[in-house]
Amino acid sequence: MKLNRLIIKAYGHFTNKELDFTSPVPGLHIIHGANEAGKSTALRALKGLFFGIPERTTDNFLHSYEQLLIGGCLEAGVGETLTFYRRKRRVGDLLDAAMEQLDPARLPLFLGGIGPALFDSLYGIDQETLVSGGRDILAQRGDVGQALFAAGAGLSSLHGIITDLEKEAADIFKPSGSKPELNRAIREYTDCLKESRALSLSTHEWEQCRRTYDSTITELADGERQVHELNSELIRLKRLEKTVPKFAVKNDLTARIATLGHVSRLPSDFPEQLRALLHQRATINTRITEARSQLQKLESDRQELIVCRDILDQEETVDSLHQRLGVERQARKDRPGLHEAMIRGRTQAESLLRRVAPECELSAVDELKGVLGTRQLITKLGNRFAAVEQGVLTAQQQLEGIEAALAKAERSICALADVPDLRPVSALLALATRGGDLDATIRTVTHDARTARTAVETRITALGI
């Protein structure tokens, strides 16, 4: 890997700073500057370019996190170059030269497998690390190779590490010791090997044991196979034991089906029809029960009635009296109107007569028919008066006849035995009249119930129930 350029767009106190390391011949590049010139910042920028800008970097004092941007150009051993940029992002922080997303898998091919720790040890040595390495070289004295390796690799006190490793190795194994762990393991292994040899059998004994083992395995396999077969047979017999009663029921049902002969197939909606018919039958039964209850009540009321045969024998007389009573009531009803009309006609006639002949009386109305052009009016009024009087007389005569007939009927009734109160009978007759023809209703409901019952029994019989 070779670094050709380092482009610090925005990092630390650098803005648009570029370091060019290209040269026609190989060489060593030295960057020098005063304190706080930015040498450490450039080293951190280079590490951030290779491995990502740290999450909590302190190089954002001039540029915000979103503005931090570092770029560079790497060259591989075969002359292939890669120009890329790095910004501070958790995802998608690598960009190519056109500022488009760069596949992160391409960068490790140019870094040659160097990670952040190895980069810090070999290429990112700062002053503190150099001072610590010099002290280690002085402490290790004559072993120059170890000192140079420790200083180059960034390891502090390599001599102490080697001493610790040698002590740890002595604790694990000593050629003439017995307490180290590996020595104990070797001793235990030797003891186990001796015990194994003592427990080992000869070839003849092993062959005999093997043949015994094989025969035992064969017998065991045969026994297991027999057990499996017996278990299978037991399961089959148990299934037969559970199935035989069902087969008997099946045969019985098959025989019963054969005796039925041809059975028509029910429609798919038969359950719904059956439920509807059962509901209808229940409704009809309820109506029949209600009608029977009402009929029993009426029958009870009828039996409680006391019929007077004497009154029934006077049916014609009662009907005649009822008709005449109606006429009399109508006459009484019409009499006030007729009387009022008569008074009104008389008053009008007297008024007209006073206008025509004040000195004349109403009794001399026939003599005044031709006076003052009121002849026709007086005639009409006279006719109306006569008709009214005749109506009044007729009404009086009818009233007298009705009163006589009523008195006669009252005498006849008084002559009869005591008549019970017929008002309950009238109430029952009115109730029966409002209820309609109960006998016809009962007959209709009974006929519907019989029809529904016949239809339901026919369908249930077809089902074989």
DOTIPA-159026 format. One line per 2 residues: for each residue x, y, z of C-alpha. Coordinates in pm, 1 decimal. Layout:
N
X/Y/Z | ...
This chain:
465
0.0/0.0/0.0 | 121.5/351.8/-82.5
-36.3/681.6/16.4 | -22.4/925.6/-274.0
-235.9/1208.6/-136.7 | -404.5/1314.7/187.6
-693.1/1561.3/137.7 | -822.3/1730.5/455.3
-1137.5/1909.4/343.4 | -1273.8/1988.5/691.3
-1106.2/1841.0/1000.8 | -967.6/2005.7/1310.8
-841.1/2349.5/1221.0 | -770.1/2241.7/858.2
-991.4/2350.4/568.0 | -921.2/2233.4/210.7
-567.2/2122.3/297.3 | -394.2/1867.7/66.7
-62.9/1680.2/116.6 | 89.4/1527.6/-199.3
328.1/1231.9/-146.9 | 378.2/1132.5/-511.8
735.5/1115.0/-646.9 | 904.5/954.2/-949.3
1140.0/750.8/-725.1 | 1084.0/584.7/-385.5
1181.7/798.7/-88.9 | 1105.9/908.5/266.3
862.1/1194.0/329.1 | 916.1/1404.4/642.4
652.1/1647.4/767.7 | 782.2/1895.0/1020.4
631.8/2198.9/1189.6 | 611.8/2395.0/1511.3
405.3/2292.8/1810.4 | 28.7/2307.1/1744.0
95.3/2321.1/1369.6 | -133.8/2023.1/1313.5
101.1/1721.6/1283.2 | -102.5/1513.7/1530.7
-425.8/1635.8/1372.7 | -300.5/1519.0/1031.2
-212.2/1177.3/1182.3 | -561.7/1148.6/1334.8
-712.6/1253.1/1001.2 | -513.2/978.9/823.6
-630.7/716.3/1075.6 | -990.0/845.0/1043.7
-962.4/819.5/664.3 | -854.3/452.9/688.2
-1073.3/326.8/974.1 | -1350.2/583.8/1028.4
-1384.6/905.4/1225.0 | -1430.5/830.2/1600.7
-1779.8/865.1/1748.0 | -1669.6/1127.4/2004.9
-1388.9/1301.3/1819.5 | -1253.5/1631.7/1953.9
-1163.3/1763.7/1608.3 | -1499.5/1934.5/1557.8
-1411.9/2263.1/1722.0 | -1406.4/2447.1/1385.2
-1628.8/2227.0/1171.6 | -1943.9/2053.3/1297.7
-1987.7/1675.8/1288.3 | -2192.3/1697.6/967.3
-1917.6/1900.5/792.7 | -1615.9/1677.3/878.5
-1469.1/1536.8/552.5 | -1134.0/1366.1/477.8
-1005.9/1230.9/143.8 | -708.4/1047.4/3.1
-559.5/844.2/-279.1 | -413.1/494.3/-220.4
-205.5/290.1/-462.4 | -188.2/-90.3/-453.7
111.6/-302.7/-544.0 | -2.7/-359.6/-903.2
-46.2/12.0/-975.1 | -420.8/27.4/-910.4
-531.5/347.8/-736.2 | -835.4/433.4/-526.0
-948.4/789.8/-453.9 | -1209.1/810.4/-179.7
-1349.4/1032.8/94.5 | -1466.7/968.8/448.3
-1734.6/1164.5/634.9 | -1868.2/1121.5/987.9
-2159.0/881.9/952.5 | -2257.5/555.2/1115.6
-2371.8/414.4/781.3 | -2262.3/520.2/433.6
-1953.7/718.8/542.6 | -1737.1/611.4/241.3
-1761.0/811.1/-85.0 | -1580.2/774.5/-415.3
-1419.0/1052.8/-618.4 | -1763.6/1153.0/-757.4
-1905.1/1176.1/-403.6 | -2119.7/867.4/-455.7
-2154.9/573.8/-215.1 | -1847.8/348.0/-212.0
-1855.5/-21.7/-131.0 | -1675.2/-62.5/207.1
-1533.8/-399.1/89.8 | -1296.5/-229.4/-157.3
-1092.3/-37.7/103.1 | -940.7/-341.2/289.5
-789.6/-459.4/-41.4 | -571.9/-145.9/-46.6
-489.8/-145.5/329.0 | -326.5/-489.8/311.9
-498.7/-627.8/622.0 | -374.6/-354.3/858.5
-614.5/-282.0/1143.7 | -642.1/17.1/1378.5
-425.3/-141.3/1654.7 | -145.2/-247.5/1417.3
-156.0/93.1/1246.8 | -108.9/264.2/1583.6
182.8/31.6/1672.8 | 375.5/50.1/1343.8
273.1/377.2/1175.4 | 102.6/595.6/1432.2
384.3/622.1/1688.8 | 362.6/951.0/1880.7
613.0/1110.3/2120.3 | 479.0/934.2/2428.4
518.7/594.7/2262.6 | 876.6/674.6/2152.2
976.7/782.8/2505.5 | 827.1/462.9/2652.9
1010.9/246.4/2394.8 | 1347.2/413.8/2474.9
1300.3/338.6/2839.7 | 1232.0/-26.9/2757.0
1553.4/-46.6/2550.0 | 1754.5/87.7/2841.0
1583.4/-153.2/3084.4 | 1654.0/-463.6/2872.0
2027.7/-376.0/2831.7 | 2220.8/-646.9/2638.3
1927.1/-804.0/2440.2 | 1927.8/-555.0/2154.2
1700.0/-766.3/1927.8 | 1423.4/-780.2/2185.1
1459.4/-410.6/2258.0 | 1435.0/-315.2/1888.5
1133.8/-545.0/1837.4 | 957.4/-399.5/2139.8
1025.4/-44.7/2026.3 | 917.0/-116.6/1669.5
600.9/-307.1/1766.8 | 503.0/-61.1/2037.1
525.7/-322.6/2315.6 | 640.1/-194.9/2652.2
867.8/-410.1/2877.3 | 910.6/-706.5/2643.7
1169.9/-850.2/2882.1 | 916.5/-857.3/3164.9
666.1/-1031.3/2938.7 | 920.7/-1298.9/2847.2
1005.2/-1348.2/3216.9 | 637.9/-1394.7/3298.0
599.2/-1644.3/3013.3 | 898.9/-1846.2/3134.7
755.9/-1853.1/3487.7 | 418.9/-1964.9/3354.3
589.6/-2240.7/3150.1 | 778.3/-2359.1/3461.5
448.2/-2379.2/3646.5 | 309.0/-2597.4/3366.9
603.2/-2838.7/3315.1 | 950.9/-2917.8/3462.9
1163.9/-3206.8/3336.6 | 1241.4/-3331.6/3689.8
940.1/-3197.3/3872.6 | 618.8/-3359.1/3991.6
394.2/-3069.2/4100.5 | 351.5/-2884.5/3765.6
21.2/-2949.9/3592.0 | 167.4/-3117.6/3283.8
383.7/-3346.8/3501.8 | 74.8/-3454.1/3695.1
-111.5/-3520.0/3371.5 | 177.7/-3736.1/3239.2
181.8/-3933.6/3562.6 | -193.3/-3986.5/3554.0
-169.1/-4095.0/3191.6 | 98.6/-4352.3/3279.4
-112.9/-4487.5/3565.2 | -416.8/-4512.7/3339.1
-210.7/-4690.3/3073.4 | -94.1/-4947.4/3329.8
-450.5/-4996.7/3453.0 | -572.6/-5037.8/3094.2
-313.7/-5303.6/3027.1 | -414.7/-5485.1/3346.9
-778.8/-5479.3/3248.1 | -721.5/-5585.0/2887.4
-831.6/-5935.1/2778.9 | -658.3/-6190.4/2560.6
-764.5/-6245.1/2202.2 | -936.3/-6575.5/2281.2
-1129.2/-6427.4/2574.8 | -1224.0/-6123.1/2371.0
-1351.0/-6338.5/2085.2 | -1554.1/-6548.3/2325.9
-1700.4/-6238.5/2490.9 | -1769.4/-6089.0/2149.4
-1956.5/-6401.4/2036.7 | -2155.0/-6399.3/2361.7
-2231.4/-6030.4/2312.3 | -2338.6/-6086.6/1951.0
-2565.7/-6376.0/2045.4 | -2712.4/-6168.1/2327.7
-2770.5/-5876.3/2091.1 | -2938.1/-6113.5/1842.3
-3162.7/-6258.9/2114.1 | -3242.1/-5909.5/2234.6
-3333.6/-5802.4/1881.7 | -3554.6/-6110.9/1841.6
-3720.1/-6039.0/2175.4 | -3778.3/-5675.6/2083.0
-3921.8/-5781.1/1746.8 | -4155.7/-6026.8/1920.4
-4256.9/-5760.6/2171.4 | -4325.0/-5520.5/1883.4
-4533.1/-5782.3/1700.7 | -4725.6/-5864.8/2019.6
-4785.9/-5495.6/2086.0 | -4911.5/-5453.4/1730.1
-5142.7/-5752.2/1770.6 | -5261.9/-5617.6/2107.6
-5338.8/-5280.6/1953.2 | -5523.4/-5451.6/1667.3
-5728.3/-5659.1/1911.0 | -5812.0/-5353.7/2119.9
-5924.7/-5172.3/1807.0 | -6137.6/-5471.6/1712.1
-6279.6/-5479.9/2063.5 | -6385.3/-5115.9/2026.9
-6506.3/-5163.0/1669.0 | -6713.2/-5486.2/1703.1
-7006.3/-5315.2/1885.6 | -7007.5/-5044.5/1620.2
-7012.1/-5310.2/1346.8 | -7308.3/-5474.3/1520.9
-7488.1/-5139.8/1529.5 | -7395.5/-5086.7/1163.8
-7531.4/-5427.8/1064.3 | -7851.6/-5361.6/1260.5
-7893.4/-5022.5/1092.7 | -7817.2/-5174.8/752.4
-8086.6/-5438.7/808.4 | -8335.6/-5172.8/917.4
-8249.7/-4962.1/610.9 | -8303.6/-5266.2/387.2
-8651.2/-5318.3/536.5 | -8741.5/-4958.9/459.3
-8706.3/-5016.8/87.2 | -8666.6/-4717.1/-138.3
-8636.8/-4397.4/63.7 | -8662.3/-4069.0/-114.0
-8373.5/-3830.5/-58.6 | -8462.8/-3532.3/151.6
-8395.5/-3182.7/17.1 | -8096.4/-2992.6/143.7
-8313.9/-2745.0/334.8 | -8519.4/-3014.7/512.7
-8386.9/-2921.5/861.0 | -8502.6/-2563.7/809.6
-8841.7/-2684.7/683.5 | -8875.7/-2923.4/978.9
-8793.5/-2647.8/1226.0 | -9044.8/-2416.4/1055.3
-9317.9/-2684.0/1066.9 | -9244.3/-2765.0/1430.3
-9263.6/-2394.9/1511.9 | -9591.0/-2369.1/1317.6
-9729.0/-2675.8/1499.4 | -9631.8/-2524.1/1835.1
-9805.2/-2198.8/1737.4 | -10121.0/-2385.0/1627.5
-10120.7/-2591.3/1947.0 | -10095.3/-2269.6/2146.1
-10386.9/-2120.3/1952.9 | -10590.4/-2440.6/2002.2
-10515.8/-2433.3/2374.0 | -10622.1/-2069.4/2396.1
-10940.4/-2136.4/2194.1 | -11025.6/-2437.9/2410.0
-10969.8/-2232.7/2723.5 | -11195.5/-1957.4/2589.0
-11453.5/-2215.1/2482.3 | -11450.7/-2372.3/2828.5
-11494.9/-2030.3/2982.5 | -11791.1/-1952.5/2753.0
-11939.5/-2293.5/2820.9 | -11903.8/-2232.6/3193.9
-12068.9/-1892.4/3157.4 | -12347.8/-2047.9/2948.7
-12413.1/-2314.0/3209.7 | -12434.9/-2047.9/3478.5
-12714.9/-1868.2/3288.3 | -13076.7/-1920.8/3405.9
-13321.8/-1928.3/3116.5 | -13680.4/-1832.6/3188.8
-13902.6/-2034.0/2957.8 | -14211.7/-1809.4/3015.2
-14026.5/-1510.1/2871.4 | -13907.3/-1714.1/2575.2
-14264.6/-1821.6/2503.5 | -14361.7/-1453.2/2473.2
-14109.9/-1401.5/2192.2 | -14355.3/-1244.1/1947.8
-14501.5/-1016.7/2213.2 | -14156.4/-907.2/2323.4
-14051.9/-838.2/1962.5 | -14372.6/-640.4/1900.2
-14322.0/-443.3/2219.3 | -13959.1/-381.7/2120.9
-14065.5/-245.7/1781.4 | -14341.2/-31.5/1926.0
-14103.7/87.1/2193.7 | -13871.0/202.0/1918.3
-14151.4/387.1/1744.3 | -14257.2/547.1/2072.4
-13903.2/650.7/2149.2 | -13870.9/799.4/1799.5
-14199.8/984.6/1845.2 | -14088.6/1120.7/2179.4
-13766.6/1221.7/2014.6 | -13947.8/1394.6/1725.6
-14220.9/1561.2/1939.1 | -14009.7/1853.0/2070.1
-13900.5/1937.8/1718.7 | -14253.3/1920.9/1581.6
-14384.1/2126.9/1869.2 | -14111.0/2384.7/1814.3
-14188.9/2393.0/1442.8 | -14557.5/2441.3/1524.8
-14483.8/2731.3/1759.1 | -14246.6/2884.0/1507.7
-14512.7/2855.5/1230.0 | -14778.3/3002.4/1455.2
-14548.2/3291.0/1551.0 | -14462.8/3359.7/1186.6
-14831.1/3346.8/1087.9 | -14926.7/3589.4/1365.9
-14644.4/3823.5/1260.3 | -14759.7/3822.8/900.1
-15118.1/3870.6/1005.5 | -15030.5/4168.9/1222.9
-14856.4/4328.2/927.4 | -15151.6/4265.3/696.1
-15445.2/4318.9/929.2 | -15357.7/4412.4/1282.5
-15719.1/4402.9/1389.4 | -15767.5/4041.1/1275.6
-15702.0/3726.9/1470.5 | -15523.8/3417.7/1351.1
-15849.3/3222.0/1368.3 | -15985.4/3438.1/1082.5
-15695.2/3363.3/856.6 | -15916.9/3208.7/587.0
-16088.5/3547.0/534.2 | -15760.3/3724.8/470.9
-15616.1/3503.8/196.5 | -15637.7/3759.9/-75.6
-15531.9/4066.3/125.8 | -15224.6/4272.5/21.3
-15061.2/4008.3/-207.2 | -14982.5/3774.1/85.9
-15241.9/3522.4/-1.0 | -15007.1/3249.4/-116.8
-14773.6/3294.1/177.5 | -15059.8/3278.4/422.0
-15189.0/2970.0/240.6 | -14859.5/2794.1/268.6
-14828.8/2885.7/631.9 | -15180.5/2765.4/695.0
-15103.8/2437.0/522.0 | -14791.6/2393.2/723.1
-14979.1/2476.5/1042.3 | -15245.8/2221.1/963.1
-14983.8/1959.1/883.1 | -14801.8/2033.6/1203.9
-15118.7/2007.8/1403.8 | -15205.9/1682.4/1232.8
-14856.1/1550.2/1309.1 | -14893.6/1652.8/1668.7
-15229.2/1476.2/1691.0 | -15090.9/1167.6/1524.4
-14792.7/1166.2/1758.7 | -15024.4/1207.2/2057.7
-15237.5/919.1/1937.1 | -14931.6/698.4/1880.8
-14795.7/794.2/2219.7 | -15121.8/704.4/2384.7
-15128.9/368.1/2204.5 | -14767.4/294.2/2295.9
-14825.4/392.6/2656.4 | -15129.2/163.8/2665.5
-14931.9/-122.5/2511.6 | -14646.3/-54.7/2749.3
-14880.2/-58.0/3045.2 | -15028.2/-385.4/2920.5
-14679.2/-534.5/2877.6 | -14582.7/-418.2/3225.4
-14893.9/-581.1/3365.5 | -14805.5/-901.6/3177.6
-14451.8/-893.0/3305.8 | -14568.9/-830.9/3659.2
-14792.7/-1130.4/3623.9 | -14497.5/-1351.2/3531.7
-14248.3/-1508.8/3772.4 | -13941.1/-1319.1/3885.8
-13701.3/-1270.9/3593.7 | -13325.7/-1293.5/3661.4
-13092.6/-1014.6/3567.1 | -13011.3/-1056.7/3197.7
-12733.3/-796.1/3185.4 | -12454.0/-1062.7/3210.0
-12614.9/-1240.0/2913.8 | -12610.1/-916.9/2714.0
-12244.3/-861.8/2807.3 | -12153.6/-1217.1/2700.4
-12348.9/-1178.4/2375.4 | -12169.5/-849.9/2306.0
-11831.3/-1015.0/2380.5 | -11916.2/-1308.6/2152.0
-12031.6/-1069.3/1880.5 | -11703.7/-875.8/1899.6
-11502.4/-1200.0/1899.0 | -11667.6/-1322.5/1580.4
-11779.8/-1673.3/1505.0 | -11582.7/-1872.9/1767.9
-11708.6/-2205.9/1641.0 | -11583.4/-2129.1/1289.8
-11246.3/-2012.5/1431.3 | -11212.3/-2330.8/1635.7
-11295.2/-2544.5/1333.9 | -11037.8/-2356.6/1119.8
-10763.7/-2384.1/1382.5 | -10836.9/-2755.6/1437.1
-10824.7/-2820.9/1063.8 | -10489.8/-2635.1/1031.4
-10345.5/-2827.2/1327.0 | -10450.8/-3161.0/1177.6
-10301.9/-3067.5/840.6 | -9970.2/-2957.2/994.7
-9953.6/-3265.8/1217.5 | -10016.9/-3492.9/915.6
-9740.6/-3320.2/713.8 | -9490.2/-3342.1/1001.8
-9571.0/-3707.9/1073.0 | -9531.2/-3789.4/701.9
-9183.4/-3630.3/687.2 | -9074.4/-3787.3/1018.4
-9190.3/-4128.0/892.7 | -8984.6/-4075.2/575.2
-8679.3/-4015.3/798.2 | -8729.1/-4351.5/971.4
-8783.9/-4195.6/1315.8
